[in-house]
Amino acid sequence: MENLPDQLILEKDTIQVYCVNLDDKLWDNNLSEDELIRANKFKFDHLKNRFMICRSLLRKLLGKYLNIKPSEIVFKYSEKGKPSLTENCNPLEVDFNVSHSENFALYGFTIQRKIGVDIEQNREIENLDQLARRFFHIREYELISNLKYPEKQQLFYQIWTAKEAYLKAIGAGISGGLKTIEIDNFQLKINNKSLDNWQLYKLEINPKFTASLVVESNSKLPLKLMTSVSA
């Protein structure tokens, strides 16, 4: 694993992405009191440790971008719980999003643009067709139902992570309505209308995981998958 440099540079109109195996890391003592309270609510130590490492590394990365101490990062939260930075510690207007599944965490960073990421472990799902019928657009369901494994499962997770990433980007969460969004030829649509001001990326992270990123932009932006880092 590589250590972070003293400062990270995030240029405008670019995207930087990190994917980290949380079980390979240690957490720094930089969490806030409310983060420690949240951590202590986990019943199992490995889940508590993953949460603490995930948040610790987020603070460290943001601190490197903003050239401040990780402990000086101050988060605020939307009504739906989406975290962002308070204005006084974010002069660059960095936007970010985080997702984690099992032992992997995914971080996306950009400037002055909404961004969302989602990563899911490719677990076998017994009632996959029923879930697709319940949560997906009818055309997505029909595509999935006509496939056989493993292609059926691969498409299900690709559509799911794309929808999740978009809903996280707009701060809606799953309650925002997975079924209202359609992924057509890997393009976002709502009510049959393409969302041309949003760009969708498929992230090749790990063969056991599926990941997507969505960013607010009228055109594709350069995306850089950063090297692995020590927490």
C-alpha positions in Angstrom: 0.0 0.0 0.0 1.2 3.5 -0.8 1.1 6.4 1.7 -0.6 9.6 0.8 1.5 12.6 -0.3 1.5 15.7 1.9 -1.1 17.3 -0.4 -3.6 16.0 -3.0 -4.5 18.1 -6.0 -8.0 17.9 -7.3 -8.4 19.9 -10.5 -11.7 21.4 -11.6 -13.7 19.3 -14.2 -12.0 16.1 -13.1 -13.0 13.1 -10.9 -10.8 11.2 -8.6 -11.8 7.8 -7.1 -10.3 5.6 -4.4 -11.3 2.1 -3.6 -9.9 0.7 -0.3 -9.9 -2.7 1.4 -10.8 -1.6 5.0 -9.6 -4.8 6.5 -6.0 -3.9 5.5 -6.0 -0.6 7.4 -5.8 1.0 10.8 -7.7 4.1 11.7 -6.2 7.4 12.8 -7.5 9.1 16.0 -9.3 11.9 14.0 -13.0 11.2 14.4 -15.5 13.5 15.9 -17.6 12.7 19.0 -20.7 12.0 16.9 -18.7 9.6 14.7 -17.5 7.7 17.7 -21.0 7.5 19.0 -22.2 6.1 15.7 -19.3 3.6 15.7 -20.1 2.3 19.2 -23.6 1.4 18.0 -22.3 -1.5 15.9 -22.8 -4.8 17.6 -19.8 -6.5 16.0 -16.2 -5.3 16.3 -15.3 -5.9 12.6 -18.2 -3.7 11.5 -17.3 -1.0 14.0 -13.7 -1.1 12.9 -14.7 -0.8 9.2 -16.9 2.2 9.9 -14.1 3.9 11.9 -11.5 3.3 9.2 -13.9 4.4 6.4 -14.6 7.7 8.1 -11.0 8.2 9.2 -9.7 7.8 5.7 -12.4 10.1 4.4 -11.2 12.8 6.8 -7.6 12.2 5.8 -8.3 12.4 2.0 -10.4 15.6 2.4 -7.7 17.1 4.7 -5.1 16.4 2.0 -7.3 18.1 -0.7 -8.0 21.1 1.5 -4.6 21.3 3.2 -6.1 21.2 6.7 -5.9 18.6 9.5 -8.3 15.7 9.2 -9.7 16.5 12.7 -10.6 20.0 11.4 -13.0 18.7 8.8 -16.6 19.6 9.8 -19.5 17.7 8.2 -23.1 18.8 7.8 -25.9 16.5 6.8 -29.0 16.9 4.6 -32.5 15.9 5.7 -31.9 12.5 4.1 -28.5 12.1 5.8 -26.1 12.9 2.9 -22.9 14.4 4.3 -21.2 17.4 2.9 -18.6 19.9 4.2 -19.4 23.2 5.9 -18.4 26.3 4.0 -15.7 27.4 6.4 -13.6 24.4 5.9 -14.3 24.0 2.1 -13.0 27.0 0.2 -12.4 24.8 -2.9 -16.1 23.6 -2.9 -15.0 19.9 -2.9 -18.0 17.5 -3.3 -17.6 13.9 -2.3 -19.5 10.7 -1.8 -18.7 7.4 -0.1 -20.1 3.9 -0.3 -19.0 0.7 1.3 -19.9 -3.0 1.0 -18.4 -5.6 3.2 -14.7 -4.8 3.5 -14.5 -2.4 0.5 -15.0 1.4 0.6 -15.4 3.6 -2.5 -14.7 7.3 -2.4 -15.5 9.8 -5.2 -14.3 13.5 -5.3 -14.9 16.4 -7.6 -15.2 20.2 -7.4 -18.4 22.2 -7.6 -20.4 19.3 -9.0 -22.7 16.8 -7.3 -21.3 13.3 -7.2 -22.6 9.9 -6.1 -21.0 6.5 -5.9 -22.2 3.0 -5.0 -20.4 -0.3 -4.6 -22.1 -3.7 -3.9 -20.7 -7.1 -3.3 -21.9 -9.6 -6.0 -23.8 -11.9 -3.6 -26.2 -14.5 -5.1 -29.8 -13.4 -4.9 -32.5 -16.1 -4.9 -35.5 -13.8 -5.7 -33.6 -11.6 -8.2 -36.4 -11.4 -10.8 -38.9 -10.5 -8.1 -36.7 -7.7 -6.8 -36.1 -6.4 -10.4 -39.9 -6.4 -11.0 -40.5 -4.5 -7.7 -37.7 -1.9 -7.9 -36.7 -1.5 -11.5 -38.3 0.1 -14.6 -40.4 -2.4 -16.6 -37.9 -2.4 -19.5 -35.0 -3.1 -17.1 -37.0 -6.0 -15.6 -37.7 -7.5 -19.0 -34.0 -7.3 -19.9 -33.0 -9.0 -16.7 -35.7 -11.7 -16.7 -34.6 -12.8 -20.2 -31.0 -13.4 -19.2 -29.4 -16.4 -17.5 -26.8 -16.5 -14.8 -24.2 -15.0 -14.4 -25.3 -12.3 -16.9 -28.6 -11.9 -15.1 -26.9 -11.1 -11.8 -24.2 -8.9 -13.4 -26.9 -6.7 -15.1 -29.0 -6.5 -11.9 -26.0 -5.2 -9.9 -24.9 -2.8 -12.6 -28.4 -1.2 -12.8 -28.8 -1.2 -9.0 -25.5 0.6 -8.3 -26.1 3.1 -11.1 -29.5 4.0 -9.6 -28.1 4.2 -6.1 -25.2 6.4 -7.2 -27.6 8.9 -8.8 -30.0 9.0 -5.8 -27.0 9.5 -3.5 -25.7 12.3 -5.7 -29.0 14.2 -5.5 -29.3 13.4 -1.8 -32.5 11.3 -2.1 -31.4 7.8 -1.1 -33.4 4.7 -2.0 -36.6 6.5 -0.8 -36.1 8.7 -3.9 -37.5 5.9 -6.0 -35.4 3.3 -7.8 -38.3 2.6 -10.1 -38.6 6.1 -11.4 -35.0 6.0 -12.9 -34.2 3.9 -16.0 -30.7 2.9 -17.1 -30.9 2.6 -20.9 -27.7 1.7 -22.6 -25.9 3.0 -19.5 -27.6 6.4 -19.7 -29.8 7.8 -17.0 -33.5 8.5 -17.9 -36.5 9.7 -16.0 -39.9 9.4 -17.6 -38.3 8.3 -20.9 -36.2 11.6 -20.9 -32.4 11.4 -20.9 -30.7 13.2 -18.1 -28.1 14.9 -20.3 -26.7 16.9 -17.4 -25.6 13.7 -15.6 -22.9 11.3 -16.6 -22.7 7.7 -15.5 -19.5 5.7 -15.1 -19.0 1.9 -14.6 -16.1 1.4 -12.3 -13.9 -1.8 -12.7 -12.9 -2.2 -9.0 -12.8 -5.9 -8.1 -14.3 -9.0 -9.8 -16.4 -9.7 -6.6 -17.9 -6.2 -6.6 -19.9 -4.0 -8.9 -19.5 -0.2 -8.7 -20.9 2.9 -10.4 -20.3 6.6 -10.2 -22.6 9.5 -11.3 -21.5 13.1 -11.6 -23.4 16.3 -12.5 -22.0 17.3 -15.9 -23.1 17.9 -19.5 -20.2 15.8 -20.9 -17.9 13.1 -19.8 -15.2 14.2 -17.4 -11.7 12.7 -17.0 -11.9 10.1 -14.2 -8.8 8.8 -12.4 -8.8 5.7 -10.2 -6.2 6.6 -7.7 -3.6 4.1 -6.3 -4.4 2.3 -3.1 -3.5 4.2 0.1 -2.8 3.6 3.7 -5.3 4.9 6.1 
